[in-house]
Amino acid sequence: METTVGLRERKKAETRQAVHEAALRLVVEHGLDAVTVEAIADAANISRRTFSNYFSGKEDALLYGEEQRIRALVEQLRAQPEGLTAWQALRRSIDDVQRELQEPEREWALRTRLAKRHPSLLARQLANHAALERDLVEAVGDRPTTVPPRVLAAAFLVALRVAAHLWAEEREARTLREVMSETLDQMAQQFT
């Protein structure tokens, strides 16, 4: 029975990933406004109804990779050893996620550029970040910090967002990891 459930969940994850990749490819090729849910479903070789079982709209499909990264970050933060300050736990968490997921850096740049140009995508992304901020505050728990956990979580997310935008503007001259590390190091001066 466990094997069946594991296989079913793996197939669902593969379908979500295929839809996400199709959405990203089509939006990059044609622009967000020109791409329909039907076109994404066709490109992913699924029905419109199946698409709706996985995503509520094209923005959700497009941001799926980012949402997976968000979940992984919160899980990593909760798994950090006791004794670390809140900032240290956040830094280790993002480093762990970057090592673990190894998301293609091109995808990050594409999403960042798309978000800058499309208000509906930016709105969805901001909603994701607001939820992530709440989750990070909760996951930080009682770890020592020099500022309130909410301020710390918000600053951490701003640093990640700024790093992603800087990296995209640099046209990938450095790795995203390098730009994030530099930005987080600059931010850390305020919290350590």
Backbone bond lengths (Angstrom), bond angles and torsions (degrees), N, CA, C in turn:
res aa  C-N    CA-C-N  psi(-1)  N-CA   C-N-CA  omega(-1)  CA-C   N-CA-C  phi
1 M - - - 1.447 - - 1.538 111.34 -
2 E 1.359 117.61 -43.49 1.453 120.61 179.76 1.519 111.59 -61.34
3 T 1.326 117.01 -36.34 1.455 121.28 179.62 1.520 110.35 -63.33
4 T 1.335 116.36 -41.55 1.464 120.96 179.54 1.522 110.54 -64.37
5 V 1.330 116.67 -45.31 1.458 120.27 179.36 1.523 109.80 -63.67
6 G 1.332 117.71 -43.39 1.455 121.01 178.76 1.514 112.45 -61.46
7 L 1.325 116.96 -42.26 1.457 121.46 178.52 1.529 110.59 -65.37
8 R 1.316 116.05 -43.18 1.466 121.10 179.93 1.530 110.29 -61.30
9 E 1.324 116.52 -45.94 1.462 120.30 -179.97 1.524 111.62 -65.85
10 R 1.322 116.31 -38.13 1.460 120.16 178.26 1.528 110.15 -64.88
11 K 1.328 117.51 -41.58 1.470 120.64 178.38 1.535 111.09 -64.36
12 K 1.328 116.06 -39.38 1.466 119.44 176.87 1.528 110.53 -62.47
13 A 1.317 115.98 -43.77 1.468 119.95 179.06 1.525 110.54 -63.16
14 E 1.322 117.00 -40.16 1.469 120.37 178.18 1.523 111.03 -64.62
15 T 1.331 116.77 -39.48 1.467 120.14 178.19 1.517 110.52 -65.11
16 R 1.330 117.31 -45.47 1.467 120.45 177.91 1.535 110.51 -57.91
17 Q 1.312 115.71 -44.54 1.468 119.91 -179.15 1.532 110.68 -64.55
18 A 1.324 117.18 -41.06 1.471 120.86 179.32 1.525 110.91 -63.97
19 V 1.314 116.94 -40.65 1.470 120.91 178.88 1.534 109.14 -66.59
20 H 1.302 116.31 -43.82 1.473 121.05 178.22 1.533 110.32 -57.89
21 E 1.322 116.68 -48.32 1.465 120.52 -178.87 1.520 111.64 -64.44
22 A 1.339 116.84 -38.84 1.462 120.40 177.46 1.528 109.94 -64.41
23 A 1.319 116.69 -43.73 1.465 120.63 179.50 1.524 110.42 -61.48
24 L 1.296 116.97 -46.70 1.457 120.92 -179.36 1.531 111.01 -61.42
25 R 1.317 116.48 -46.37 1.464 120.78 -179.71 1.534 111.23 -60.83
26 L 1.331 116.70 -47.70 1.464 120.45 -178.19 1.523 112.49 -65.76
27 V 1.323 116.61 -40.39 1.462 119.50 -179.44 1.527 110.57 -67.77
28 V 1.310 116.90 -38.55 1.462 119.55 177.27 1.529 110.32 -65.06
29 E 1.333 116.65 -40.10 1.469 120.84 -178.55 1.521 113.23 -73.13
30 H 1.354 117.08 -39.07 1.467 120.32 -169.44 1.527 114.96 -119.06
31 G 1.308 117.45 -11.86 1.464 120.73 -175.50 1.517 110.57 91.72
32 L 1.311 115.99 149.17 1.462 121.39 -175.65 1.523 112.72 -60.42
33 D 1.311 116.49 -43.77 1.466 119.83 -176.49 1.525 113.19 -66.14
34 A 1.314 117.65 -27.48 1.468 121.03 -176.98 1.526 112.91 -86.78
35 V 1.312 117.75 -9.86 1.465 120.79 -176.51 1.521 109.84 -98.15
36 T 1.327 115.08 132.30 1.465 120.83 178.03 1.527 109.77 -105.60
37 V 1.310 113.96 162.40 1.464 119.60 174.83 1.528 109.55 -60.37
38 E 1.313 117.03 -39.05 1.465 121.40 179.34 1.525 111.06 -60.74
39 A 1.323 116.65 -41.64 1.467 120.29 178.98 1.525 110.78 -65.02
40 I 1.319 116.68 -39.57 1.465 120.33 178.17 1.524 109.91 -65.10
41 A 1.324 116.44 -45.08 1.468 120.48 179.31 1.527 110.30 -60.46
42 D 1.322 116.84 -44.32 1.466 120.22 178.13 1.529 111.21 -60.75
43 A 1.317 116.57 -44.47 1.465 120.47 -178.52 1.530 111.88 -65.88
44 A 1.327 116.37 -28.92 1.464 120.72 178.64 1.531 111.77 -90.66
45 N 1.335 115.48 0.10 1.472 121.81 178.77 1.527 112.60 61.55
46 I 1.346 114.81 43.76 1.458 121.31 175.48 1.519 108.56 -133.28
47 S 1.308 116.97 168.24 1.463 120.80 177.85 1.527 110.32 -83.03
48 R 1.315 115.39 163.93 1.472 121.31 176.00 1.521 109.70 -60.55
49 R 1.307 116.13 -38.50 1.473 121.17 179.97 1.537 110.25 -65.23
50 T 1.316 116.73 -42.73 1.463 119.83 177.79 1.522 109.84 -62.89
51 F 1.335 116.97 -41.09 1.463 120.40 175.79 1.523 109.83 -53.57
52 S 1.327 116.14 -46.93 1.469 121.21 -178.47 1.521 112.93 -64.98
53 N 1.323 117.31 -23.81 1.463 120.11 175.88 1.524 111.32 -70.83
54 Y 1.323 116.52 -23.08 1.450 121.03 -176.22 1.525 113.75 -104.99
55 F 1.317 116.90 -37.92 1.459 121.13 -174.62 1.517 110.67 -138.02
56 S 1.340 116.10 148.44 1.462 119.81 179.49 1.526 112.41 -85.79
57 G 1.315 117.66 -16.12 1.458 120.71 179.22 1.517 110.82 -172.38
58 K 1.327 114.79 178.08 1.466 118.59 -176.47 1.522 112.06 -67.31
59 E 1.340 117.17 -30.83 1.462 119.38 177.65 1.529 110.81 -63.00
60 D 1.334 115.64 -41.96 1.473 119.60 178.23 1.524 110.90 -62.12
61 A 1.312 116.43 -43.48 1.465 120.32 179.70 1.523 110.57 -64.19
62 L 1.299 116.20 -40.10 1.456 120.88 -178.24 1.532 111.80 -67.51
63 L 1.315 117.11 -36.29 1.465 121.19 -176.39 1.529 113.23 -94.01
64 Y 1.301 117.79 6.02 1.467 121.40 -177.91 1.529 112.50 -54.49
65 G 1.310 117.83 -44.61 1.461 120.83 -179.71 1.516 111.80 -60.27
66 E 1.316 116.15 -42.06 1.467 120.38 177.77 1.526 110.69 -64.53
67 E 1.322 117.07 -40.41 1.457 120.44 -179.86 1.532 111.37 -65.64
68 Q 1.324 116.82 -35.41 1.463 120.14 176.09 1.527 109.99 -64.86
69 R 1.298 115.56 -40.54 1.462 120.77 178.96 1.530 110.37 -64.69
70 I 1.319 116.96 -38.48 1.462 121.90 177.78 1.527 110.30 -61.98
71 R 1.321 116.57 -47.98 1.477 120.18 178.89 1.530 110.65 -59.59
72 A 1.321 116.06 -43.04 1.465 120.11 -179.54 1.528 110.83 -63.71
73 L 1.327 117.25 -38.83 1.462 120.92 179.60 1.523 110.63 -62.63
74 V 1.317 117.44 -46.33 1.466 120.98 -179.66 1.530 110.34 -63.85
75 E 1.320 117.11 -42.21 1.477 120.52 178.08 1.529 110.42 -62.18
76 Q 1.317 116.80 -43.83 1.464 120.23 179.09 1.529 111.10 -63.30
77 L 1.314 117.37 -40.13 1.460 120.78 179.66 1.524 110.38 -62.70
78 R 1.308 116.40 -43.60 1.465 119.85 178.94 1.529 111.81 -64.44
79 A 1.318 117.50 -26.15 1.468 121.78 -177.14 1.529 113.45 -88.90
80 Q 1.315 117.90 -4.62 1.473 120.09 -177.57 1.525 110.27 -67.50
81 P 1.327 116.61 144.48 1.466 120.21 -177.53 1.532 112.57 -65.13
82 E 1.310 114.49 149.77 1.460 119.78 174.56 1.519 108.08 -63.89
83 G 1.305 115.81 158.69 1.460 119.66 179.16 1.515 113.19 97.40
84 L 1.332 116.89 -17.04 1.464 119.61 175.64 1.521 108.62 -83.82
85 T 1.323 115.85 146.14 1.466 118.43 172.21 1.524 107.64 -69.56
86 A 1.302 115.69 167.95 1.466 120.39 179.12 1.527 110.51 -59.21
87 W 1.338 117.06 -44.54 1.466 120.30 -179.09 1.525 111.06 -64.91
88 Q 1.328 117.09 -43.25 1.464 120.39 178.67 1.530 110.89 -60.72
89 A 1.320 116.67 -41.41 1.466 120.44 179.31 1.526 110.91 -65.22
90 L 1.327 117.14 -40.84 1.466 120.39 177.51 1.524 110.77 -63.62
91 R 1.325 117.41 -45.31 1.472 121.07 -179.88 1.523 111.37 -62.00
92 R 1.319 116.82 -45.79 1.467 119.40 179.11 1.525 110.73 -63.79
93 S 1.310 116.20 -36.64 1.466 120.22 -179.13 1.521 111.57 -63.08
94 I 1.328 117.15 -46.14 1.466 119.21 -178.93 1.524 110.20 -68.35
95 D 1.319 117.65 -36.58 1.467 119.98 176.54 1.529 110.36 -63.27
96 D 1.329 116.66 -43.30 1.467 121.03 178.85 1.526 111.27 -62.08
97 V 1.322 116.32 -43.31 1.475 120.25 179.75 1.520 110.26 -63.27
98 Q 1.308 117.27 -43.84 1.464 119.98 -179.42 1.525 111.35 -63.01
99 R 1.313 116.88 -39.32 1.473 119.82 177.80 1.523 111.09 -68.79
100 E 1.325 115.85 -41.88 1.459 121.44 -174.39 1.531 113.18 -71.20
101 L 1.313 116.41 -50.30 1.469 119.92 -172.93 1.519 113.21 -82.76
102 Q 1.301 117.96 -34.08 1.454 122.09 -178.50 1.531 111.97 44.34
103 E 1.316 115.41 48.02 1.460 120.90 178.78 1.521 109.07 -61.14
104 P 1.312 117.91 137.07 1.466 119.19 178.90 1.530 110.81 -55.61
105 E 1.286 115.81 128.53 1.457 119.71 -176.09 1.527 112.03 -65.37
106 R 1.307 117.39 -29.27 1.471 120.21 178.28 1.521 110.52 -59.67
107 E 1.318 116.78 -38.86 1.460 121.27 -179.90 1.529 110.82 -61.50
108 W 1.313 117.36 -42.04 1.466 120.90 177.75 1.522 110.48 -59.53
109 A 1.312 116.18 -46.41 1.465 119.61 -178.80 1.515 111.33 -62.93
110 L 1.316 116.88 -42.89 1.458 120.48 179.79 1.521 111.21 -61.91
111 R 1.316 117.91 -46.83 1.460 121.48 -179.56 1.518 110.97 -63.34
112 T 1.330 116.40 -41.72 1.457 120.19 -179.47 1.520 110.12 -62.27
113 R 1.320 116.70 -44.70 1.473 120.26 178.87 1.523 111.07 -65.75
114 L 1.330 116.81 -40.17 1.467 120.09 178.45 1.525 111.09 -63.05
115 A 1.314 116.47 -43.42 1.460 120.58 -178.05 1.526 111.36 -61.45
116 K 1.311 116.63 -33.88 1.455 120.05 179.36 1.527 111.72 -68.06
117 R 1.327 116.90 -26.50 1.464 120.56 -173.84 1.527 114.79 -100.22
118 H 1.323 118.47 -15.22 1.459 120.04 -172.69 1.527 111.53 -126.36
119 P 1.331 116.45 109.62 1.465 120.48 -177.51 1.539 113.93 -57.01
120 S 1.322 118.91 -37.25 1.466 119.54 -178.51 1.526 111.21 -66.98
121 L 1.301 116.49 -36.98 1.463 120.70 178.13 1.526 110.06 -72.10
122 L 1.308 116.53 -40.80 1.459 120.56 178.29 1.527 110.20 -62.64
123 A 1.323 117.10 -41.51 1.472 120.55 178.71 1.525 111.10 -60.91
124 R 1.308 116.45 -44.06 1.471 120.47 178.70 1.530 110.58 -64.89
125 Q 1.305 116.59 -40.55 1.457 121.37 179.42 1.534 110.35 -65.01
126 L 1.321 117.25 -41.53 1.462 120.55 178.20 1.524 111.41 -64.56
127 A 1.323 117.04 -37.49 1.467 120.25 176.17 1.523 110.50 -63.58
128 N 1.320 116.95 -41.37 1.469 121.06 176.32 1.523 110.71 -60.44
129 H 1.315 116.38 -42.89 1.455 120.36 -177.66 1.527 111.57 -69.22
130 A 1.325 117.66 -34.94 1.467 120.14 176.41 1.527 110.41 -64.37
131 A 1.326 116.62 -42.18 1.469 120.33 176.90 1.522 110.55 -65.30
132 L 1.320 117.02 -40.16 1.459 120.78 178.85 1.527 110.49 -63.48
133 E 1.300 117.14 -41.30 1.465 120.28 178.77 1.530 110.29 -58.01
134 R 1.327 116.96 -45.76 1.470 120.36 177.90 1.527 111.19 -61.16
135 D 1.332 116.17 -43.42 1.461 120.24 179.66 1.527 111.96 -64.34
136 L 1.328 117.19 -39.15 1.458 120.65 179.27 1.527 111.32 -66.53
137 V 1.325 116.16 -41.07 1.468 119.95 177.54 1.526 109.75 -58.42
138 E 1.314 116.03 -46.06 1.466 120.80 179.11 1.531 110.92 -64.34
139 A 1.330 117.22 -43.13 1.460 120.99 -177.06 1.531 112.58 -70.59
140 V 1.327 117.28 -28.97 1.462 120.50 177.45 1.528 109.26 -64.18
141 G 1.330 115.59 -34.43 1.459 120.15 176.23 1.510 112.94 58.73
142 D 1.310 115.41 -128.60 1.462 121.43 -175.67 1.522 113.28 -99.98
143 R 1.305 117.93 19.22 1.469 119.69 179.96 1.529 109.54 -63.65
144 P 1.320 116.10 146.99 1.472 119.26 179.55 1.533 111.42 -64.05
145 T 1.319 115.15 138.13 1.459 121.52 176.94 1.522 109.08 -153.30
146 T 1.327 116.43 149.60 1.464 120.89 -178.57 1.526 112.26 -84.30
147 V 1.316 117.15 -10.78 1.472 122.41 178.78 1.529 108.02 -131.50
148 P 1.320 118.03 164.68 1.468 119.01 177.49 1.538 110.79 -58.34
149 P 1.336 118.07 144.08 1.468 121.34 -178.42 1.525 113.85 -53.04
150 R 1.309 117.33 -34.83 1.472 119.72 -179.57 1.523 111.17 -66.48
151 V 1.314 116.73 -40.35 1.464 120.71 177.30 1.521 109.67 -65.97
152 L 1.319 116.56 -42.75 1.457 121.28 179.55 1.530 111.46 -60.96
153 A 1.328 116.41 -47.79 1.470 120.68 -179.53 1.524 110.52 -62.05
154 A 1.321 116.85 -43.52 1.466 120.62 179.83 1.529 110.72 -63.34
155 A 1.317 116.60 -43.42 1.473 120.45 179.51 1.524 110.82 -63.87
156 F 1.309 116.68 -40.86 1.462 121.48 178.46 1.527 110.12 -60.36
157 L 1.325 116.68 -46.52 1.462 120.31 -179.49 1.521 112.05 -67.36
158 V 1.311 117.12 -37.55 1.468 119.87 176.34 1.522 109.58 -62.29
159 A 1.320 116.81 -42.66 1.465 119.98 178.91 1.526 110.86 -60.92
160 L 1.336 117.36 -41.83 1.469 120.37 178.07 1.525 111.24 -64.35
161 R 1.331 116.05 -42.00 1.466 120.06 -179.60 1.521 110.83 -65.92
162 V 1.324 116.84 -45.03 1.464 120.74 178.88 1.529 109.78 -61.10
163 A 1.318 116.50 -43.31 1.468 120.07 179.47 1.525 110.88 -60.93
164 A 1.321 117.10 -43.25 1.466 120.06 179.77 1.527 111.14 -63.23
165 H 1.330 116.35 -40.50 1.464 119.41 179.07 1.532 111.32 -69.37
166 L 1.322 117.13 -41.46 1.474 119.73 177.00 1.517 110.70 -60.46
167 W 1.322 115.05 -45.20 1.461 120.32 -179.24 1.530 110.97 -61.16
168 A 1.313 116.57 -43.73 1.466 120.06 179.20 1.526 110.91 -64.76
169 E 1.327 116.69 -39.86 1.462 120.46 179.42 1.523 112.05 -67.15
170 E 1.325 116.22 -30.62 1.466 120.79 177.76 1.524 111.54 -75.27
171 R 1.312 116.68 -4.19 1.472 122.37 -178.30 1.519 111.15 58.16
172 E 1.338 113.29 41.76 1.461 121.07 172.66 1.529 113.09 64.13
173 A 1.344 117.33 33.18 1.465 121.14 177.79 1.531 110.60 -64.73
174 R 1.326 116.11 -35.19 1.465 122.10 174.40 1.518 107.51 -118.70
175 T 1.310 116.18 168.89 1.460 118.23 176.88 1.519 109.05 -74.71
176 L 1.323 115.19 155.33 1.460 120.39 176.10 1.526 109.63 -58.98
177 R 1.292 116.23 -39.75 1.467 121.03 179.96 1.534 111.06 -58.80
178 E 1.334 117.19 -42.18 1.469 120.64 179.17 1.526 111.41 -63.96
179 V 1.329 116.07 -44.58 1.463 119.98 -178.80 1.531 109.99 -67.07
180 M 1.339 116.95 -41.72 1.465 120.09 178.15 1.510 111.29 -62.30
181 S 1.310 116.69 -44.60 1.458 120.61 -179.08 1.526 111.02 -60.95
182 E 1.318 116.18 -45.30 1.462 120.48 178.96 1.530 110.90 -61.85
183 T 1.326 116.88 -45.29 1.466 121.23 -178.96 1.526 111.16 -65.58
184 L 1.323 116.66 -42.90 1.466 120.23 179.19 1.533 110.76 -67.25
185 D 1.330 117.79 -35.40 1.467 120.56 176.00 1.525 110.33 -62.48
186 Q 1.323 116.33 -41.07 1.470 119.94 178.56 1.516 110.39 -65.18
187 M 1.325 116.73 -41.85 1.464 121.17 179.44 1.531 110.58 -67.56
188 A 1.322 116.45 -35.97 1.476 121.20 -176.41 1.520 112.14 -59.84
189 Q 1.296 117.75 -27.71 1.461 120.13 179.96 1.524 111.34 -56.81
190 Q 1.317 116.70 -25.88 1.456 121.26 -179.45 1.536 111.89 -84.77
191 F 1.337 117.55 -18.21 1.456 119.76 -170.46 1.526 114.13 -120.21
192 T 1.309 118.06 4.63 1.465 119.26 179.89 1.503 111.58 -119.82
